[in-house]
Amino acid sequence: MADVTVRYWAGARAAAGRDDERLQASSVADVVLSLSARTPALGPVLALSSLLVDGRVVRADVSLADGQVVEVLPPFAGG
């Protein structure tokens, strides 16, 4: 298990009720499962969001290392 920081942006921040949090997880998939279980309102947002690790878009099967940052970036409209 790795100690990571999860940062939330836009609608993900609203659903999580915080800007960021620390979490232990082995992979991005573990992060999604853990957050969805702890905060049910976040589950639908995670399903639609891009997940970034250290600034790069990743898939759920990516392994995590201590100190990495996982960002939850939901889709947004702009003008």
N, CA, C and O atoms as CSV, one atom per row, in Angstrom:
chain,resi,resn,atom,element,x,y,z
A,1,MET,N,N,0.835,-1.195,0.000
A,1,MET,CA,C,0.000,0.000,0.000
A,1,MET,C,C,0.874,1.251,0.000
A,1,MET,O,O,1.908,1.314,0.665
A,2,ALA,N,N,0.434,2.225,-0.752
A,2,ALA,CA,C,1.152,3.493,-0.854
A,2,ALA,C,C,0.339,4.591,-0.172
A,2,ALA,O,O,-0.892,4.582,-0.208
A,3,ASP,N,N,1.038,5.527,0.443
A,3,ASP,CA,C,0.390,6.717,0.990
A,3,ASP,C,C,0.335,7.758,-0.108
A,3,ASP,O,O,1.374,8.231,-0.569
A,4,VAL,N,N,-0.881,8.124,-0.540
A,4,VAL,CA,C,-1.054,9.088,-1.624
A,4,VAL,C,C,-1.959,10.225,-1.165
A,4,VAL,O,O,-2.671,10.112,-0.167
A,5,THR,N,N,-1.917,11.307,-1.907
A,5,THR,CA,C,-2.825,12.434,-1.696
A,5,THR,C,C,-3.811,12.448,-2.846
A,5,THR,O,O,-3.419,12.341,-4.008
A,6,VAL,N,N,-5.087,12.582,-2.529
A,6,VAL,CA,C,-6.134,12.703,-3.544
A,6,VAL,C,C,-6.595,14.155,-3.539
A,6,VAL,O,O,-6.986,14.684,-2.499
A,7,ARG,N,N,-6.547,14.793,-4.695
A,7,ARG,CA,C,-7.014,16.179,-4.839
A,7,ARG,C,C,-8.271,16.184,-5.693
A,7,ARG,O,O,-8.362,15.493,-6.708
A,8,TYR,N,N,-9.224,16.972,-5.260
A,8,TYR,CA,C,-10.511,17.058,-5.952
A,8,TYR,C,C,-10.650,18.407,-6.639
A,8,TYR,O,O,-10.236,19.433,-6.098
A,9,TRP,N,N,-11.227,18.404,-7.823
A,9,TRP,CA,C,-11.462,19.624,-8.584
A,9,TRP,C,C,-12.946,19.740,-8.911
A,9,TRP,O,O,-13.626,18.736,-9.127
A,10,ALA,N,N,-13.438,20.971,-8.944
A,10,ALA,CA,C,-14.802,21.324,-9.371
A,10,ALA,C,C,-15.868,20.465,-8.695
A,10,ALA,O,O,-15.942,20.438,-7.466
A,11,GLY,N,N,-16.697,19.760,-9.474
A,11,GLY,CA,C,-17.791,18.966,-8.926
A,11,GLY,C,C,-17.327,17.841,-8.023
A,11,GLY,O,O,-18.060,17.426,-7.125
A,12,ALA,N,N,-16.123,17.342,-8.247
A,12,ALA,CA,C,-15.586,16.301,-7.369
A,12,ALA,C,C,-15.339,16.870,-5.975
A,12,ALA,O,O,-15.578,16.195,-4.973
A,13,ARG,N,N,-14.864,18.100,-5.914
A,13,ARG,CA,C,-14.636,18.763,-4.630
A,13,ARG,C,C,-15.959,18.921,-3.884
A,13,ARG,O,O,-16.028,18.691,-2.676
A,14,ALA,N,N,-16.988,19.307,-4.593
A,14,ALA,CA,C,-18.304,19.465,-3.968
A,14,ALA,C,C,-18.833,18.126,-3.451
A,14,ALA,O,O,-19.367,18.060,-2.343
A,15,ALA,N,N,-18.691,17.072,-4.233
A,15,ALA,CA,C,-19.179,15.751,-3.825
A,15,ALA,C,C,-18.382,15.188,-2.653
A,15,ALA,O,O,-18.944,14.535,-1.774
A,16,ALA,N,N,-17.075,15.441,-2.640
A,16,ALA,CA,C,-16.218,14.935,-1.562
A,16,ALA,C,C,-16.344,15.768,-0.297
A,16,ALA,O,O,-16.114,15.274,0.806
A,17,GLY,N,N,-16.713,17.041,-0.463
A,17,GLY,CA,C,-16.824,17.923,0.691
A,17,GLY,C,C,-15.478,18.380,1.239
A,17,GLY,O,O,-15.378,18.789,2.395
A,18,ARG,N,N,-14.442,18.308,0.400
A,18,ARG,CA,C,-13.100,18.732,0.812
A,18,ARG,C,C,-12.241,18.963,-0.425
A,18,ARG,O,O,-12.595,18.549,-1.530
A,19,ASP,N,N,-11.121,19.621,-0.226
A,19,ASP,CA,C,-10.200,19.888,-1.328
A,19,ASP,C,C,-9.294,18.696,-1.633
A,19,ASP,O,O,-8.997,18.400,-2.791
A,20,ASP,N,N,-8.865,18.024,-0.574
A,20,ASP,CA,C,-7.961,16.891,-0.749
A,20,ASP,C,C,-7.994,16.013,0.492
A,20,ASP,O,O,-8.584,16.372,1.511
A,21,GLU,N,N,-7.350,14.852,0.388
A,21,GLU,CA,C,-7.237,13.955,1.527
A,21,GLU,C,C,-6.123,12.958,1.282
A,21,GLU,O,O,-5.721,12.726,0.142
A,22,ARG,N,N,-5.627,12.370,2.358
A,22,ARG,CA,C,-4.606,11.334,2.275
A,22,ARG,C,C,-5.293,9.982,2.295
A,22,ARG,O,O,-6.335,9.808,2.928
A,23,LEU,N,N,-4.696,9.024,1.592
A,23,LEU,CA,C,-5.310,7.709,1.445
A,23,LEU,C,C,-4.219,6.680,1.222
A,23,LEU,O,O,-3.157,7.002,0.689
A,24,GLN,N,N,-4.474,5.443,1.626
A,24,GLN,CA,C,-3.572,4.338,1.314
A,24,GLN,C,C,-4.219,3.489,0.230
A,24,GLN,O,O,-5.375,3.084,0.354
A,25,ALA,N,N,-3.470,3.222,-0.831
A,25,ALA,CA,C,-3.989,2.434,-1.950
A,25,ALA,C,C,-2.830,1.850,-2.739
A,25,ALA,O,O,-1.745,2.429,-2.782
A,26,SER,N,N,-3.060,0.709,-3.357
A,26,SER,CA,C,-2.040,0.072,-4.193
A,26,SER,C,C,-2.128,0.515,-5.649
A,26,SER,O,O,-1.130,0.509,-6.369
A,27,SER,N,N,-3.338,0.900,-6.078
A,27,SER,CA,C,-3.558,1.271,-7.481
A,27,SER,C,C,-4.627,2.352,-7.567
A,27,SER,O,O,-5.300,2.666,-6.585
A,28,VAL,N,N,-4.763,2.900,-8.739
A,28,VAL,CA,C,-5.812,3.895,-8.974
A,28,VAL,C,C,-7.183,3.253,-8.755
A,28,VAL,O,O,-8.089,3.898,-8.228
A,29,ALA,N,N,-7.340,2.004,-9.150
A,29,ALA,CA,C,-8.610,1.297,-8.933
A,29,ALA,C,C,-8.934,1.212,-7.442
A,29,ALA,O,O,-10.093,1.357,-7.055
A,30,ASP,N,N,-7.927,0.981,-6.607
A,30,ASP,CA,C,-8.137,0.950,-5.151
A,30,ASP,C,C,-8.631,2.300,-4.642
A,30,ASP,O,O,-9.498,2.364,-3.771
A,31,VAL,N,N,-8.074,3.374,-5.189
A,31,VAL,CA,C,-8.504,4.721,-4.803
A,31,VAL,C,C,-9.987,4.897,-5.115
A,31,VAL,O,O,-10.752,5.349,-4.264
A,32,VAL,N,N,-10.391,4.543,-6.326
A,32,VAL,CA,C,-11.790,4.704,-6.749
A,32,VAL,C,C,-12.720,3.873,-5.865
A,32,VAL,O,O,-13.757,4.364,-5.418
A,33,LEU,N,N,-12.354,2.620,-5.614
A,33,LEU,CA,C,-13.192,1.753,-4.777
A,33,LEU,C,C,-13.315,2.287,-3.360
A,33,LEU,O,O,-14.410,2.322,-2.799
A,34,SER,N,N,-12.213,2.698,-2.789
A,34,SER,CA,C,-12.219,3.206,-1.424
A,34,SER,C,C,-13.045,4.481,-1.296
A,34,SER,O,O,-13.856,4.615,-0.379
A,35,LEU,N,N,-12.837,5.409,-2.216
A,35,LEU,CA,C,-13.566,6.682,-2.153
A,35,LEU,C,C,-15.054,6.485,-2.406
A,35,LEU,O,O,-15.880,7.128,-1.758
A,36,SER,N,N,-15.404,5.611,-3.332
A,36,SER,CA,C,-16.817,5.347,-3.626
A,36,SER,C,C,-17.524,4.728,-2.434
A,36,SER,O,O,-18.684,5.040,-2.164
A,37,ALA,N,N,-16.828,3.849,-1.719
A,37,ALA,CA,C,-17.416,3.196,-0.552
A,37,ALA,C,C,-17.578,4.171,0.606
A,37,ALA,O,O,-18.584,4.140,1.315
A,38,ARG,N,N,-16.589,5.036,0.796
A,38,ARG,CA,C,-16.626,5.982,1.925
A,38,ARG,C,C,-17.568,7.143,1.694
A,38,ARG,O,O,-18.211,7.622,2.628
A,39,THR,N,N,-17.655,7.599,0.458
A,39,THR,CA,C,-18.456,8.784,0.131
A,39,THR,C,C,-19.330,8.444,-1.067
A,39,THR,O,O,-18.932,8.694,-2.205
A,40,PRO,N,N,-20.521,7.877,-0.837
A,40,PRO,CA,C,-21.376,7.430,-1.940
A,40,PRO,C,C,-21.661,8.518,-2.995
A,40,PRO,O,O,-21.788,8.199,-4.177
A,41,ALA,N,N,-21.761,9.768,-2.596
A,41,ALA,CA,C,-22.027,10.843,-3.557
A,41,ALA,C,C,-20.882,11.019,-4.540
A,41,ALA,O,O,-21.073,11.579,-5.620
A,42,LEU,N,N,-19.703,10.551,-4.181
A,42,LEU,CA,C,-18.533,10.697,-5.038
A,42,LEU,C,C,-18.476,9.630,-6.129
A,42,LEU,O,O,-17.839,9.848,-7.159
A,43,GLY,N,N,-19.126,8.482,-5.928
A,43,GLY,CA,C,-19.093,7.381,-6.885
A,43,GLY,C,C,-19.473,7.776,-8.297
A,43,GLY,O,O,-18.707,7.504,-9.221
A,44,PRO,N,N,-20.628,8.410,-8.508
A,44,PRO,CA,C,-21.013,8.803,-9.871
A,44,PRO,C,C,-20.054,9.826,-10.490
A,44,PRO,O,O,-19.830,9.818,-11.701
A,45,VAL,N,N,-19.499,10.694,-9.666
A,45,VAL,CA,C,-18.549,11.691,-10.165
A,45,VAL,C,C,-17.261,10.999,-10.621
A,45,VAL,O,O,-16.715,11.321,-11.676
A,46,LEU,N,N,-16.782,10.043,-9.813
A,46,LEU,CA,C,-15.573,9.305,-10.174
A,46,LEU,C,C,-15.754,8.546,-11.485
A,46,LEU,O,O,-14.820,8.444,-12.281
A,47,ALA,N,N,-16.943,8.018,-11.705
A,47,ALA,CA,C,-17.209,7.239,-12.917
A,47,ALA,C,C,-17.063,8.086,-14.190
A,47,ALA,O,O,-16.750,7.558,-15.258
A,48,LEU,N,N,-17.288,9.383,-14.073
A,48,LEU,CA,C,-17.221,10.285,-15.228
A,48,LEU,C,C,-15.928,11.087,-15.304
A,48,LEU,O,O,-15.672,11.760,-16.301
A,49,SER,N,N,-15.119,11.017,-14.262
A,49,SER,CA,C,-13.943,11.878,-14.148
A,49,SER,C,C,-12.709,11.303,-14.823
A,49,SER,O,O,-12.577,10.092,-15.001
A,50,SER,N,N,-11.813,12.204,-15.192
A,50,SER,CA,C,-10.459,11.814,-15.578
A,50,SER,C,C,-9.651,11.712,-14.293
A,50,SER,O,O,-9.797,12.539,-13.393
A,51,LEU,N,N,-8.801,10.699,-14.211
A,51,LEU,CA,C,-7.939,10.533,-13.053
A,51,LEU,C,C,-6.509,10.756,-13.492
A,51,LEU,O,O,-6.043,10.163,-14.464
A,52,LEU,N,N,-5.823,11.611,-12.770
A,52,LEU,CA,C,-4.444,11.943,-13.093
A,52,LEU,C,C,-3.540,11.523,-11.940
A,52,LEU,O,O,-3.907,11.665,-10.774
A,53,VAL,N,N,-2.377,11.014,-12.262
A,53,VAL,CA,C,-1.363,10.725,-11.262
A,53,VAL,C,C,-0.150,11.567,-11.621
A,53,VAL,O,O,0.425,11.441,-12.702
A,54,ASP,N,N,0.221,12.429,-10.683
A,54,ASP,CA,C,1.342,13.339,-10.899
A,54,ASP,C,C,1.197,14.107,-12.211
A,54,ASP,O,O,2.175,14.323,-12.927
A,55,GLY,N,N,-0.047,14.520,-12.519
A,55,GLY,CA,C,-0.311,15.370,-13.678
A,55,GLY,C,C,-0.555,14.654,-14.992
A,55,GLY,O,O,-0.798,15.305,-16.008
A,56,ARG,N,N,-0.496,13.319,-14.998
A,56,ARG,CA,C,-0.736,12.564,-16.239
A,56,ARG,C,C,-2.004,11.744,-16.125
A,56,ARG,O,O,-2.243,11.109,-15.098
A,57,VAL,N,N,-2.824,11.750,-17.176
A,57,VAL,CA,C,-4.046,10.949,-17.198
A,57,VAL,C,C,-3.647,9.474,-17.183
A,57,VAL,O,O,-2.761,9.048,-17.923
A,58,VAL,N,N,-4.323,8.702,-16.319
A,58,VAL,CA,C,-3.978,7.280,-16.169
A,58,VAL,C,C,-5.228,6.417,-16.206
A,58,VAL,O,O,-6.356,6.901,-16.108
A,59,ARG,N,N,-4.984,5.114,-16.351
A,59,ARG,CA,C,-6.062,4.126,-16.273
A,59,ARG,C,C,-6.091,3.553,-14.864
A,59,ARG,O,O,-5.174,3.773,-14.072
A,60,ALA,N,N,-7.140,2.826,-14.564
A,60,ALA,CA,C,-7.345,2.309,-13.218
A,60,ALA,C,C,-6.309,1.288,-12.789
A,60,ALA,O,O,-6.092,1.106,-11.591
A,61,ASP,N,N,-5.660,0.614,-13.736
A,61,ASP,CA,C,-4.718,-0.442,-13.376
A,61,ASP,C,C,-3.319,0.068,-13.015
A,61,ASP,O,O,-2.420,-0.732,-12.757
A,62,VAL,N,N,-3.130,1.381,-12.993
A,62,VAL,CA,C,-1.821,1.951,-12.674
A,62,VAL,C,C,-1.522,1.785,-11.189
A,62,VAL,O,O,-2.343,2.121,-10.336
A,63,SER,N,N,-0.330,1.260,-10.890
A,63,SER,CA,C,0.116,1.101,-9.504
A,63,SER,C,C,0.558,2.447,-8.954
A,63,SER,O,O,0.983,3.333,-9.696
A,64,LEU,N,N,0.448,2.581,-7.637
A,64,LEU,CA,C,0.809,3.829,-6.975
A,64,LEU,C,C,1.995,3.625,-6.048
A,64,LEU,O,O,2.210,2.530,-5.528
A,65,ALA,N,N,2.769,4.699,-5.844
A,65,ALA,CA,C,3.908,4.705,-4.936
A,65,ALA,C,C,3.700,5.799,-3.892
A,65,ALA,O,O,2.943,6.746,-4.107
A,66,ASP,N,N,4.380,5.651,-2.765
A,66,ASP,CA,C,4.287,6.657,-1.702
A,66,ASP,C,C,4.554,8.053,-2.243
A,66,ASP,O,O,5.471,8.266,-3.036
A,67,GLY,N,N,3.730,9.001,-1.797
A,67,GLY,CA,C,3.928,10.400,-2.132
A,67,GLY,C,C,3.296,10.862,-3.425
A,67,GLY,O,O,3.332,12.053,-3.735
A,68,GLN,N,N,2.718,9.950,-4.189
A,68,GLN,CA,C,2.101,10.380,-5.441
A,68,GLN,C,C,0.795,11.135,-5.175
A,68,GLN,O,O,0.181,11.001,-4.116
A,69,VAL,N,N,0.394,11.925,-6.160
A,69,VAL,CA,C,-0.838,12.709,-6.087
A,69,VAL,C,C,-1.800,12.202,-7.145
A,69,VAL,O,O,-1.466,12.146,-8.329
A,70,VAL,N,N,-2.998,11.832,-6.711
A,70,VAL,CA,C,-4.069,11.410,-7.609
A,70,VAL,C,C,-5.072,12.549,-7.661
A,70,VAL,O,O,-5.604,12.956,-6.629
A,71,GLU,N,N,-5.333,13.065,-8.856
A,71,GLU,CA,C,-6.286,14.162,-9.006
A,71,GLU,C,C,-7.550,13.664,-9.684
A,71,GLU,O,O,-7.497,12.891,-10.641
A,72,VAL,N,N,-8.681,14.116,-9.176
A,72,VAL,CA,C,-9.984,13.760,-9.728
A,72,VAL,C,C,-10.514,14.987,-10.456
A,72,VAL,O,O,-10.871,15.991,-9.839
A,73,LEU,N,N,-10.558,14.886,-11.779
A,73,LEU,CA,C,-10.940,16.010,-12.629
A,73,LEU,C,C,-12.219,15.658,-13.383
A,73,LEU,O,O,-12.164,14.983,-14.412
A,74,PRO,N,N,-13.372,16.109,-12.879
A,74,PRO,CA,C,-14.635,15.810,-13.560
A,74,PRO,C,C,-14.761,16.601,-14.852
A,74,PRO,O,O,-14.096,17.621,-15.036
A,75,PRO,N,N,-15.624,16.120,-15.748
A,75,PRO,CA,C,-15.854,16.903,-16.967
A,75,PRO,C,C,-16.517,18.232,-16.609
A,75,PRO,O,O,-17.284,18.319,-15.650
A,76,PHE,N,N,-16.214,19.244,-17.382
A,76,PHE,CA,C,-16.814,20.561,-17.121
A,76,PHE,C,C,-17.069,21.265,-18.434
A,76,PHE,O,O,-16.415,21.001,-19.443
A,77,ALA,N,N,-18.021,22.154,-18.400
A,77,ALA,CA,C,-18.349,22.953,-19.586
A,77,ALA,C,C,-17.775,24.341,-19.388
A,77,ALA,O,O,-17.693,24.839,-18.265
A,78,GLY,N,N,-17.392,24.942,-20.453
A,78,GLY,CA,C,-16.834,26.290,-20.346
A,78,GLY,C,C,-17.326,27.166,-21.485
A,78,GLY,O,O,-17.961,26.699,-22.430
A,79,GLY,N,N,-17.027,28.399,-21.370
A,79,GLY,CA,C,-17.511,29.282,-22.400
A,79,GLY,C,C,-16.603,30.308,-22.743
A,79,GLY,O,O,-16.899,31.129,-23.611
